[in-house]
Structures are given as C-alpha cells and as structure tokens.
Amino acid sequence: MCVEAGFYCVEQKANANHVRAKRSGLVTGSARPLFLGATTQAWQIDIHDEYGCLVYSSRSSMAVLRQKRPD
C-alpha cells in the first residue's frame, strides 16, 4: 500500500491465477503498482520459482479510505 498518514486500503476485487504447482524450493514474490490514485489503487502481484518460472499471478484493486477520527 502506498498511502499517506490518516488513510488505509481495503481490497475491492482480486483476480488470482495459480499457474503451476510448487511443492519445494524457493519462491520470490513481487508487487508493483499499476495505478496509484487518490481513491483507488491497482496492484500486480507475481510469484516466481528459483528458475524464473511464474507460479502465481494476481491483480488486486484497492479502495483508499480515510481513517475516522476518534470522537
């Protein structure tokens, strides 16, 4: 999440694909923003194995909300 103080994100929609099985070995994940707006964000999340093969891919849409102030 990339938000300023006083804000937080909640997931609106996720689309995930498990491309291949991985039972042992090393996996590495990366998340990169596709869009960082004032009220929404879109992220691409990929997980690769030690050979560089894609294991998992997901796209997530987030809503950016303002934290409520305590009364």
MDTraj code that builds the backbone (N, CA, C; nanometers):
import mdtraj as md
import numpy as np

residues = "MET CYS VAL GLU ALA GLY PHE TYR CYS VAL GLU GLN LYS ALA ASN ALA ASN HIS VAL ARG ALA LYS ARG SER GLY LEU VAL THR GLY SER ALA ARG PRO LEU PHE LEU GLY ALA THR THR GLN ALA TRP GLN ILE ASP ILE HIS ASP GLU TYR GLY CYS LEU VAL TYR SER SER ARG SER SER MET ALA VAL LEU ARG GLN LYS ARG PRO ASP".split()
xyz = np.array([
    [0.0839, -0.1174, 0.0000],
    [0.0000, 0.0000, 0.0000],
    [0.0883, 0.1235, 0.0000],
    [0.0465, 0.2207, -0.0735],
    [0.1159, 0.3493, -0.0781],
    [0.0133, 0.4571, -0.0453],
    [-0.0020, 0.4847, 0.0824],
    [-0.0987, 0.5854, 0.1247],
    [-0.0348, 0.6783, 0.2272],
    [-0.0897, 0.7969, 0.2372],
    [-0.0422, 0.8940, 0.3348],
    [-0.0972, 0.8595, 0.4718],
    [-0.0380, 0.9210, 0.5749],
    [-0.0861, 0.9021, 0.7110],
    [-0.2321, 0.9447, 0.7187],
    [-0.3116, 0.8706, 0.7925],
    [-0.4526, 0.9017, 0.8062],
    [-0.5411, 0.8293, 0.7058],
    [-0.4809, 0.7460, 0.6205],
    [-0.5552, 0.6693, 0.5203],
    [-0.5199, 0.5216, 0.5329],
    [-0.6053, 0.4362, 0.4795],
    [-0.5773, 0.2933, 0.4740],
    [-0.6459, 0.2354, 0.3508],
    [-0.6097, 0.1132, 0.3139],
    [-0.6651, 0.0490, 0.1946],
    [-0.7442, -0.0759, 0.2304],
    [-0.8487, -0.1022, 0.1540],
    [-0.9234, -0.2270, 0.1624],
    [-0.9357, -0.2829, 0.0210],
    [-0.9326, -0.4138, 0.0120],
    [-0.9400, -0.4768, -0.1193],
    [-1.0822, -0.4743, -0.1722],
    [-1.0977, -0.4317, -0.2985],
    [-1.2276, -0.4308, -0.3644],
    [-1.2467, -0.5549, -0.4500],
    [-1.1414, -0.5935, -0.5210],
    [-1.1515, -0.7056, -0.6130],
    [-1.0147, -0.7686, -0.6314],
    [-1.0138, -0.9022, -0.6405],
    [-0.8890, -0.9736, -0.6651],
    [-0.9131, -1.0788, -0.7719],
    [-0.8148, -1.0945, -0.8579],
    [-0.8181, -1.1974, -0.9603],
    [-0.6854, -1.2706, -0.9506],
    [-0.6905, -1.3995, -0.9124],
    [-0.5684, -1.4758, -0.8894],
    [-0.5634, -1.5977, -0.9798],
    [-0.4424, -1.6299, -1.0253],
    [-0.4196, -1.7473, -1.1084],
    [-0.3012, -1.8254, -1.0548],
    [-0.3256, -1.9504, -1.0184],
    [-0.2187, -2.0416, -0.9795],
    [-0.1751, -2.1120, -1.1074],
    [-0.0589, -2.0759, -1.1573],
    [-0.0140, -2.1195, -1.2889],
    [0.0467, -2.2595, -1.2856],
    [0.1251, -2.2893, -1.1816],
    [0.1859, -2.4226, -1.1712],
    [0.2072, -2.4563, -1.0237],
    [0.2151, -2.5852, -0.9947],
    [0.2356, -2.6316, -0.8576],
    [0.3817, -2.6120, -0.8169],
    [0.4007, -2.5864, -0.6904],
    [0.5356, -2.5726, -0.6347],
    [0.5331, -2.6350, -0.4960],
    [0.5998, -2.7484, -0.4793],
    [0.5967, -2.8203, -0.3524],
    [0.7229, -2.8017, -0.2689],
    [0.8320, -2.7652, -0.3330],
    [0.9567, -2.7415, -0.2602],
    [1.0421, -2.6441, -0.3406],
    [1.1444, -2.5930, -0.2743],
    [1.2327, -2.4983, -0.3414],
    [1.2067, -2.3561, -0.2949],
    [1.2557, -2.2636, -0.3698],
    [1.2497, -2.1220, -0.3352],
    [1.1512, -2.0491, -0.4255],
    [1.0703, -1.9619, -0.3663],
    [0.9841, -1.8739, -0.4449],
    [1.0113, -1.7300, -0.4042],
    [0.9935, -1.6392, -0.4986],
    [1.0142, -1.4972, -0.4745],
    [0.8928, -1.4211, -0.5250],
    [0.8385, -1.3349, -0.4409],
    [0.7224, -1.2563, -0.4778],
    [0.7573, -1.1113, -0.5020],
    [0.6817, -1.0495, -0.5909],
    [0.6993, -0.9061, -0.6159],
    [0.5619, -0.8437, -0.6364],
    [0.5487, -0.7227, -0.5883],
    [0.4250, -0.6466, -0.6054],
    [0.4619, -0.5132, -0.6666],
    [0.3897, -0.4754, -0.7723],
    [0.4174, -0.3451, -0.8340],
    [0.2850, -0.2738, -0.8576],
    [0.2838, -0.1447, -0.8325],
    [0.1604, -0.0695, -0.8547],
    [0.1363, -0.0482, -1.0035],
    [0.0135, -0.0699, -1.0460],
    [-0.0278, -0.0392, -1.1821],
    [-0.0889, 0.0997, -1.1889],
    [-0.1543, 0.1392, -1.0782],
    [-0.2181, 0.2706, -1.0688],
    [-0.2252, 0.3101, -0.9229],
    [-0.1822, 0.4321, -0.8895],
    [-0.1893, 0.4841, -0.7532],
    [-0.2654, 0.6153, -0.7552],
    [-0.3958, 0.6053, -0.7336],
    [-0.4797, 0.7236, -0.7344],
    [-0.5154, 0.7687, -0.5942],
    [-0.5900, 0.8762, -0.5862],
    [-0.6301, 0.9312, -0.4565],
    [-0.7336, 0.8433, -0.3864],
    [-0.8174, 0.7726, -0.4632],
    [-0.9227, 0.6905, -0.4028],
    [-0.9141, 0.5431, -0.4398],
    [-0.8335, 0.5081, -0.5379],
    [-0.8170, 0.3674, -0.5765],
    [-0.6711, 0.3372, -0.6107],
    [-0.6369, 0.2092, -0.5972],
    [-0.5059, 0.1610, -0.6370],
    [-0.5240, 0.0267, -0.7072],
    [-0.4353, -0.0045, -0.8001],
    [-0.4339, -0.1344, -0.8652],
    [-0.2922, -0.1896, -0.8560],
    [-0.2811, -0.3172, -0.8176],
    [-0.1519, -0.3810, -0.7957],
    [-0.1422, -0.5113, -0.8735],
    [-0.0228, -0.5411, -0.9237],
    [0.0091, -0.6683, -0.9869],
    [0.1030, -0.7431, -0.8932],
    [0.0669, -0.8649, -0.8536],
    [0.1483, -0.9472, -0.7648],
    [0.1869, -1.0744, -0.8389],
    [0.3166, -1.1032, -0.8473],
    [0.3659, -1.2225, -0.9153],
    [0.4596, -1.2987, -0.8228],
    [0.4530, -1.4324, -0.8301],
    [0.5444, -1.5186, -0.7568],
    [0.6126, -1.6090, -0.8585],
    [0.7459, -1.6114, -0.8552],
    [0.8279, -1.6935, -0.9452],
    [0.9080, -1.7938, -0.8636],
    [0.9414, -1.9074, -0.9243],
    [1.0275, -2.0047, -0.8568],
    [1.1740, -1.9709, -0.8830],
    [1.2627, -2.0552, -0.8324],
    [1.4062, -2.0281, -0.8433],
    [1.4573, -2.0337, -0.9858],
    [1.3763, -2.0861, -1.0768],
    [1.4151, -2.0927, -1.2181],
    [1.3567, -1.9766, -1.3001],
    [1.2828, -1.8887, -1.2335],
    [1.2222, -1.7751, -1.3016],
    [1.0866, -1.8054, -1.3619],
    [1.0347, -1.9253, -1.3378],
    [0.9030, -1.9633, -1.3911],
    [0.7922, -1.9051, -1.3043],
    [0.6894, -1.8542, -1.3678],
    [0.5758, -1.7974, -1.2969],
    [0.4970, -1.9086, -1.2286],
    [0.4707, -1.8910, -1.0993],
    [0.3944, -1.9873, -1.0206],
    [0.2552, -1.9332, -0.9912],
    [0.2457, -1.8018, -0.9666],
    [0.1212, -1.7397, -0.9236],
    [0.1179, -1.5959, -0.9732],
    [0.0014, -1.5504, -1.0143],
    [-0.0143, -1.4125, -1.0585],
    [-0.1493, -1.3605, -1.0106],
    [-0.1511, -1.2370, -0.9641],
    [-0.2746, -1.1789, -0.9127],
    [-0.2797, -1.0305, -0.9440],
    [-0.3984, -0.9813, -0.9690],
    [-0.4220, -0.8380, -0.9842],
    [-0.5256, -0.7998, -0.8783],
    [-0.4967, -0.6960, -0.8040],
    [-0.5821, -0.6555, -0.6928],
    [-0.6182, -0.5080, -0.7049],
    [-0.7462, -0.4779, -0.6855],
    [-0.7941, -0.3395, -0.6822],
    [-0.8221, -0.3019, -0.5376],
    [-0.7718, -0.1869, -0.4972],
    [-0.7856, -0.1407, -0.3592],
    [-0.8601, -0.0078, -0.3546],
    [-0.9415, 0.0091, -0.2494],
    [-1.0059, 0.1379, -0.2224],
    [-0.9246, 0.2086, -0.1147],
    [-0.8965, 0.3356, -0.1349],
    [-0.8232, 0.4151, -0.0364],
    [-0.9261, 0.4914, 0.0474],
    [-0.9246, 0.4658, 0.1783],
    [-1.0226, 0.5257, 0.2698],
    [-0.9527, 0.6100, 0.3748],
    [-1.0246, 0.7129, 0.4193],
    [-0.9725, 0.7988, 0.5262],
    [-1.0078, 0.7361, 0.6608],
    [-0.9096, 0.7338, 0.7515],
    [-0.9346, 0.6815, 0.8853],
    [-1.0296, 0.7753, 0.9590],
    [-1.1210, 0.7181, 1.0357],
    [-1.2131, 0.8004, 1.1134],
    [-1.1397, 0.8568, 1.2342],
    [-1.1708, 0.9805, 1.2647],
    [-1.1113, 1.0447, 1.3818],
    [-1.1906, 1.0028, 1.5065],
    [-1.1205, 0.9750, 1.6167],
    [-1.1929, 0.9401, 1.7385],
    [-1.2736, 1.0605, 1.7875],
    [-1.3952, 1.0336, 1.8320],
    [-1.4834, 1.1414, 1.8824],
    [-1.4445, 1.1875, 2.0190],
])
top = md.Topology()
chain = top.add_chain()
for i, resn in enumerate(residues, 1):
    res = top.add_residue(resn, chain, resSeq=i)
    for name in ("N", "CA", "C"):
        top.add_atom(name, md.element.get_by_symbol(name[0]), res)
traj = md.Trajectory(xyz[None], top)
